Amino acid sequence: MIKIIFFDIDNTLIPLGATQIEPKLINALHQLQAKGIKLVLATGRPSFYLPHFNHIHFDAFLTFNGQYCFNATQTIYANPLSHKDIMTVLENAKQLHKAVALTTSKKLEATYYQSELERYFAIANQSMSITNDLHALLHQDIYQMMIA
């Protein structure tokens, strides 16, 4: 018996670039929920860039490719990157003269501006800011990093 179904967003629930689920799919999702099946969004996106779909409620969210999972009331699982690994990536990026985007459960900030990062995040309608305080950012849980 099926108890839970996981859905990716882009090109699964919605076409790339779309913002809403088609009415037929919403109806199908409601039928699954009526049978007691839990619906979960599973994505590489950060939690703060999850789309909000009209007329459908998901039971849980697996973000950062499963690194940070939560529901409406609690964090279910959190596995931030190790500080040692983060520092290694930052040191390597500095030697390569590349910016690094670091993402917490609340924000996406880059060490400095590089157009490659901006273009990458724009594909999924995401934007980054430049950190004002890298030291403070590094004292938060980092779940995802991207090098320009």
Secondary structure, 3 states (H helix, E strand, C coil): CCCEEEECCECCCECCCCCCCCHHHHHHHHHHHHCCCEEEEECCCCHHHCCCCCCCCCCEEEEHHHCEEECCCCEEEECCCCHHHHHHHHHHHHHHCCCEEEECCCCEEECCCCHHHHHHHHCCCCCCEECCCHHHHCCCCCCEEEEC
